[in-house]
């Protein structure tokens, strides 16, 4: 008989070991999935995790893409991690990402075709403000009416997607686009373009912003009184109230910060790889960033490593789809497995598995 015995305090060893084990178990379970789909599991795993970095055939393209994909994941995840540490669950970063991009596009198109150095900074501010404002909706509803921020922030994602479709087919549609959905190409004038800072590096201002956000979040959590309030609220909510932590203020701060970071991620993606507002602009970064945050143990440095790993699954997944004709849904399932195994193995951080002697009633039976 096996039973779970609660540990006196969470195990640090298991806390660091579970992400590694989750990745290994995901590879095993993913291999089984690929077998079911009739593909060679070893070839598929190699295409996802090895070839984008080390294959001469693919690495020249894939390595720069690693930073392109990791930037928005890291930027969104570090914002989410602050709230998650405090027990405030913003699940709607995808919507805040979309609204941030729409606000930034509105600024860029309003100045079109003026080539002013002020356009790009104004786009950053607009993206952050848009994401912040969208996150304030569930935050205010929670603080004023005690609604569930998980449900409200998640449902607002679908509202944001409808606004994105309306923008691409209506009020932001390119008047010179022959009726096709989509806005003007932001790269048509350099003022709003987020190009590579170094040739063939994949590093643009979105990547720089992501690493600045990592440093800022680390200092906030480790060196500022707000970081202490965040940790205390997550670990001991009743003690936090006695320590003078204002729950409503903390909700507004955490939701606002994560929304602003998600909005900036949308802005940098719009001005960089995406280039325009389209119906399929959102790529699921807001949801994948939740996996990144938990895989990185809600720690800024861990989130950088987790963001690079999840970016690798995006790039490798695209290779697997092209080379092995795998469906895109299989790669999404693969990423979902990672979060599933991580959460399942987290039990071992707080509980020990013990052998228990069978009870007398079972022996009598």
Buried (B, 14 or more C-beta within 10 A) or exposed (E): EEEEEEEEEEBEEBBEBBBEBBBEBBBEBBBEBBEEBEBEBEBBBBBBBEBBBEBEEBBEEBBBBBBBBBBBBBBBBBBBBBBBBBBBBBBBBBBBBBBBBBBBBBBBBEBBEEEEEEBBEBBBBBBBBBBBBBBBBBBBBBBEEEBEBBBBBBEBBEBBBEBBBBBBBEEBBBEEEEEEBBBBEBBBBEBBBBEBEEEEEBBBBBBEBBBEBBEBBBEBBEEEEBBBBBBBBBEEEEEBEEEEBBBEEBBBBBBBBBBBBBBBBBBBBBBBBBBBBBBEBBBEBBBBBBBBBBBBBBBBEBBBBBBBBBBBBBBBBBBBBEBBEBEEEBBBBBBBBBBBBBEEBBEBBBBEEEEEEEEEEEEEE
